[in-house]
Amino acid sequence: MQTQPRCYTPQDVADIIGGDTSEKTVREWIKTGELEAFNGSKSPDSAKPRYKITPEALRAFQERRRIGRPQKTSRRAKPVARKKATKSYY
């Protein structure tokens, strides 16, 4: 049985959400406060913070935004209008 990690990195979150979501997008969500995270770096004033996201914070974010991998939907092809073949002898 696989256990959940204690925390996710922004890249992990981008991979979980999928689609066109990038690490940069996840970092923007953190900066705007949409996604709760904490800075796991040794120095809080570091140039590149090492954000960590808890599984609970990710779950709450997904519920608020209703984000996830899109479900496959079956699409029916539109019927093609066919011209009636007319024979012309003359």
C-alpha positions in Angstrom: 0.0 0.0 0.0 1.3 3.4 -1.0 1.2 6.2 1.6 0.6 9.8 0.9 3.6 12.1 1.2 3.6 14.5 4.1 3.8 17.5 1.8 3.8 18.2 -1.9 6.1 20.6 -3.9 4.7 23.0 -6.4 5.8 20.7 -9.2 4.1 17.7 -7.5 0.8 19.7 -7.4 1.2 20.7 -11.1 1.6 17.0 -12.0 -1.4 16.0 -9.8 -3.7 18.6 -11.3 -2.5 18.0 -14.9 -3.6 19.7 -18.0 -1.6 22.9 -18.8 -0.9 23.5 -15.1 2.8 24.4 -14.6 4.9 24.9 -11.5 4.8 28.6 -12.2 1.0 28.6 -12.1 1.0 26.8 -8.8 3.5 29.3 -7.3 1.1 32.1 -8.5 -1.8 30.5 -6.7 0.4 30.4 -3.5 1.4 34.0 -3.9 -2.2 35.1 -4.4 -3.4 33.0 -1.4 -5.6 30.7 -3.4 -3.5 27.7 -2.4 -2.2 27.4 1.2 1.5 26.6 1.5 4.4 27.2 3.8 8.0 28.1 3.1 10.2 25.1 4.0 13.5 26.8 3.3 16.0 27.4 6.1 15.9 31.1 5.5 12.5 32.8 5.2 14.1 35.6 3.2 15.6 33.3 0.5 15.4 34.4 -3.1 13.5 31.2 -4.1 11.3 29.9 -1.3 10.8 26.2 -1.1 7.0 26.0 -0.8 5.4 22.9 0.7 1.7 22.1 0.3 -0.1 19.7 2.7 -2.5 17.1 1.3 -5.3 18.7 3.2 -4.5 22.1 1.7 -4.5 20.6 -1.8 -7.8 18.8 -1.2 -9.4 22.0 0.0 -8.0 23.9 -3.0 -9.4 21.3 -5.4 -12.8 21.4 -3.8 -12.9 25.2 -4.0 -11.8 25.3 -7.6 -13.2 22.0 -8.7 -10.0 21.2 -10.5 -8.9 17.8 -11.6 -8.2 15.7 -14.6 -11.0 16.3 -17.1 -13.3 13.3 -17.5 -13.5 11.9 -21.0 -16.8 12.6 -22.6 -18.1 10.7 -25.6 -18.9 13.0 -28.5 -21.1 12.0 -31.3 -20.1 13.0 -34.7 -22.6 15.4 -36.4 -24.5 13.7 -39.2 -23.1 14.7 -42.6 -25.6 16.2 -45.1 -25.2 14.3 -48.3 -26.2 15.6 -51.7 -28.6 13.5 -53.5 -27.0 12.0 -56.5 -28.8 13.0 -59.7 -28.0 11.4 -62.9 -27.9 13.6 -65.9 -28.0 11.9 -69.2 -28.2 15.0 -71.4 
